[in-house]
Amino acid sequence: MAKFEITKRKNGEFQFNLKAGNGEVILTSEGYTAKDSCKKGIESVKKNAPIHNRYEKKVAKNGKPFFNLKASNGQIIGSSEMYASESGRDKGIESVKRNAFEAEIVDLTVQKE
């Protein structure tokens, strides 16, 4: 099953990765200064993932395709990895559409006793 994993970066910011059922990261967020903001970002992904025109298909300077998922205000809420092909990128978009809504949230920043 897909999941959102909340982690903390070295600079102290929170981020999430959406992982497909096979464990592959299919979407990564920006850095958030507060965990609550990170959780709101996850909710925004769940809300916007099914909407086709929220995906911005791009090509990096190195020629590799990737995509951004944007909120209704145009702000980027997640970016994909770099893909070897446009068809791979398109499959990545479909994976986010399929997996985001029902993905569980796993907070890896919580200290275990």
Secondary structure, DSSP 8 states (H G I E B T S, - for coil): --EEEEEE-TTS-EEEEEE-TTS-EEEE---BSSHHHHHHHHHHHHHHTT-GGGEEEEE-TTS-EEEEEE-TTS-EEEE----SSHHHHHHHHHHHHHHTTT-EEEETTS---
